[in-house]
Amino acid sequence: MSPDETAHDQTAHEKTGAKLVYMANQIATFFKTQPANEAAQGVATHINKFWEPRMRRQLFEIIDHGDSGLSPLVLEASSQIRRPEPAKQG
């Protein structure tokens, strides 16, 4: 892969990651209106139900990397979000 292709892939990956952070934070914003003891569960349930494994895998990559820009509620919910198996290298 050429340096240009690598840079393009990285930029696309970063854009996708930024979009996932935005989406997760939007979900958290909605569930912030719920009682505190239900908010994190609501975020996790929504992500588990509607996000495909590839999206959840990338969310955990973002979380594991740290300094993610994710809301504290998303980070709290992450312990209840199903972590998919790592992507197969092929």
GIBELQUI-V695703 format. One record per pair of residues at least 12 apart in sequence whose C-alpha atoms are under 8 Angstrom apart, sorted by sequence separation. I is the first residue (numbers start at 0). J is the second residue. D is the distance in whole Angstrom. If there is no record, write none. Layout:
# GIBELQUI-V695703
<<I/J/D> <I/J/D>>
This chain:
# GIBELQUI-V695703
<<27/39/8> <30/42/6> <62/74/8> <27/42/6> <26/42/6> <26/45/8> <23/46/8> <59/82/7> <55/81/8> <56/82/7> <55/82/7> <56/83/6> <55/83/7> <56/84/8> <56/85/7> <42/72/8> <43/73/8> <52/82/8> <53/83/8> <42/73/7> <52/83/6> <39/72/6> <43/76/5> <47/80/6> <38/72/8> <39/73/7> <42/76/6> <43/77/7> <46/80/7> <47/81/6> <19/54/8> <44/79/8> <39/75/6> <40/76/6> <43/79/6> <44/80/7> <39/76/5> <43/80/5> <20/58/8> <19/58/7> <40/79/7> <16/57/7> <31/72/8> <16/58/7> <27/70/7> <16/61/7> <24/69/6> <27/72/6> <23/69/7> <24/70/6> <27/73/6> <20/67/8> <20/68/7> <21/69/8> <20/69/6> <24/73/7> <23/73/7>>
